[in-house]
């Protein structure tokens, strides 16, 4: 029987995590084994808010989204992992969507996304997530993957502090079938609220090209921090 373990990496996400956990439990359809929030050392009440909402809230031994998500899998009991960012909001049908994709022969996949914003240029970014190109992917779209596949691929790379989802998807797609579910995850536009549209997209493109050029994690992270103001980094 399929059981989904939801893993949410957090850092100072008190504002979002409680509502997200409530939402995920509300539409769990008795198919969710647990919701695990793995925190990177928040200075707010993220852990308390997550626990109050019904998650298993734990402090990760290491900060960094890849390390935190990997740690969450060591606590998970389900045979499907579903990784969700704290400021993302999966559709109410997420359980059915994931199980149908797996039944159709896909071993992992994601959604498209839509920003919580009516700005025209952000609609363009959202539209591009329907295309099956690695540049159109990202962790904000959430990611489901069979436990067996995740373990066979060796998990996320623990030393990655940026671009971890891209690396994982590239490795996975060399061997496994990937499904882009034609529905939207709602995503916060806070990066664009704190920076201009051009600035954020320039930062994203720069780091994407650096990733393909084989640049170090530290160089990519420092470059990204210089280019945009992002309180979660």
C-alpha positions in Angstrom: 0.0 0.0 0.0 1.3 3.5 -0.9 2.1 5.9 1.9 3.4 9.4 1.4 6.0 11.0 3.7 6.0 14.7 3.3 9.3 16.5 4.0 9.5 20.3 4.5 12.9 21.9 4.9 12.6 25.2 6.8 14.5 28.3 8.0 12.6 31.1 9.7 9.2 30.0 8.2 6.9 30.7 11.1 4.7 32.8 8.9 4.0 30.0 6.4 4.6 26.6 7.8 1.6 26.1 10.1 -0.9 26.9 7.4 0.9 24.7 5.0 0.9 21.7 7.4 -2.8 22.2 8.0 -3.5 22.3 4.3 -1.5 19.1 3.6 -3.2 17.2 6.4 -6.6 18.5 5.3 -6.3 16.9 1.9 -4.2 13.9 2.9 -6.9 11.3 2.2 -5.5 8.9 4.8 -2.5 8.3 2.4 0.0 10.5 4.2 2.2 8.6 6.8 3.6 11.8 8.3 4.6 15.4 7.7 8.2 16.0 8.7 9.5 19.5 9.1 13.3 19.6 9.2 14.6 23.0 10.4 17.9 24.6 9.7 18.2 26.5 13.0 15.5 29.1 12.8 15.5 32.1 15.1 11.7 32.4 15.1 9.0 29.9 16.2 9.0 27.8 13.1 9.4 24.5 14.9 6.6 25.3 17.4 4.3 26.4 14.7 4.9 23.2 12.7 4.4 21.0 15.7 1.2 22.8 16.7 -0.2 22.2 13.2 0.5 18.4 13.4 3.9 18.0 11.9 6.9 16.1 13.3 9.2 19.1 13.8 12.9 18.4 14.2 16.1 20.3 14.2 18.4 19.1 11.4 22.0 18.3 12.4 23.1 20.4 9.4 21.7 23.6 7.9 21.1 23.5 4.1 18.1 22.4 2.2 19.7 19.3 0.7 21.0 18.2 4.1 17.7 19.0 5.8 15.7 17.0 3.2 18.0 14.1 3.5 17.7 14.1 7.2 13.9 14.1 6.9 14.1 10.9 4.8 16.0 9.1 7.7 12.9 9.7 9.8 10.3 8.9 7.2 8.2 5.7 7.1 6.4 6.1 3.8 7.4 4.5 0.5 6.9 7.8 -1.4 8.7 11.0 -0.5 7.1 14.3 -1.3 9.4 17.3 -0.8 7.6 20.7 -0.4 9.0 24.1 0.3 7.5 26.0 3.2 6.2 28.9 1.0 4.7 26.6 -1.7 1.1 25.4 -1.6 0.3 22.2 -3.5 -3.2 21.6 -5.0 -5.9 20.0 -2.8 -5.6 17.0 -5.2 -1.9 16.4 -4.5 -2.4 12.8 -3.1 -4.5 11.6 -6.0 -2.1 13.4 -8.5 1.0 11.7 -7.1 -0.6 8.2 -6.8 -2.0 8.5 -10.4 1.4 9.5 -11.8 3.1 6.5 -10.1 0.4 4.1 -11.2 1.0 5.4 -14.8 4.6 4.3 -14.5 6.4 7.5 -13.4 8.9 7.2 -10.6 9.2 10.9 -9.8 7.9 14.2 -10.8 6.7 17.7 -9.9 4.0 20.3 -10.6 4.0 23.5 -12.6 3.9 26.6 -10.4 2.0 29.9 -10.2 3.1 32.9 -8.2 0.8 34.4 -5.7 0.9 37.6 -7.7 -1.0 39.2 -10.6 2.1 40.8 -12.1 2.2 40.2 -15.8 5.9 39.2 -16.0 5.5 36.7 -13.2 2.7 35.1 -15.2 5.2 34.6 -17.9 7.6 32.8 -15.5 4.8 30.6 -14.3 3.7 29.7 -17.9 7.2 28.5 -18.7 7.0 25.8 -16.0 4.8 23.7 -18.3 7.7 23.0 -20.6 9.9 19.9 -20.1 13.2 21.7 -19.8 15.6 21.5 -16.9 15.8 25.3 -16.8 12.0 25.4 -16.1 12.3 23.2 -13.0 13.0 24.1 -9.4 12.2 23.1 -5.9 9.3 25.5 -5.6 7.3 23.1 -7.8 7.6 20.4 -5.1 9.0 17.0 -6.0 7.6 13.5 -5.4 9.9 10.4 -5.7 9.7 6.7 -4.8 11.8 5.9 -1.8 13.5 3.1 -3.7 14.5 5.5 -6.4 15.7 8.2 -4.0 17.9 5.7 -2.2 19.3 4.2 -5.4 20.3 7.7 -6.6 22.1 8.3 -3.3 19.7 11.1 -2.1 20.4 14.8 -2.5 24.0 15.7 -2.3 24.6 16.7 1.3 27.2 19.3 0.4 24.9 21.2 -1.9 23.6 24.5 -0.6 22.2 25.7 -3.9 20.9 24.0 -7.1 20.3 20.7 -5.2 17.0 19.9 -7.0 18.5 20.5 -10.4 21.3 18.1 -9.7 18.9 15.5 -8.4 16.5 15.7 -11.3 19.3 15.6 -13.9 20.7 12.4 -12.3 17.2 10.9 -11.9 16.1 11.5 -15.5 19.0 9.5 -16.9 17.3 6.4 -15.7 13.7 7.1 -14.5 10.5 8.5 -15.9 9.6 12.1 -14.8 6.1 13.5 -14.7 5.2 17.2 -14.9 1.7 17.2 -13.4 -0.4 19.8 -15.3 -1.6 21.7 -12.3 -0.1 24.5 -10.3 1.6 24.8 -7.0 1.0 28.3 -5.6 4.4 29.9 -4.7 5.3 33.1 -2.8 6.6 36.0 -4.9 8.7 37.3 -1.9 11.9 37.3 -3.9 10.4 39.5 -6.5 8.8 41.7 -3.8 12.2 42.4 -2.3 14.1 42.7 -5.7 13.2 43.8 -9.2 12.0 41.3 -11.7 15.1 41.7 -13.9 17.4 41.3 -10.9 15.9 38.0 -9.7 15.9 36.6 -13.2 19.5 37.7 -13.9 20.5 36.0 -10.6 18.7 32.8 -11.5 20.2 32.7 -15.0 23.7 33.5 -13.7 23.7 30.7 -11.2 22.1 28.3 -13.7 25.0 28.9 -16.1 27.6 28.7 -13.3 26.1 25.3 -12.3 26.5 24.0 -15.8 30.0 25.4 -16.0 30.9 23.3 -12.9 31.4 26.2 -10.5 31.8 25.5 -6.8 28.8 25.6 -4.4 30.4 28.4 -2.4 31.0 30.5 -5.5 27.4 30.0 -6.7 25.9 30.8 -3.3 28.0 33.9 -2.8 27.2 35.1 -6.3 23.5 34.6 -5.7 23.7 36.5 -2.4 25.5 39.4 -4.1 22.9 39.7 -6.8 19.7 39.6 -4.8 18.4 40.3 -1.3 17.0 37.0 0.0 16.4 36.7 3.8 16.4 32.9 3.7 20.0 32.5 2.5 
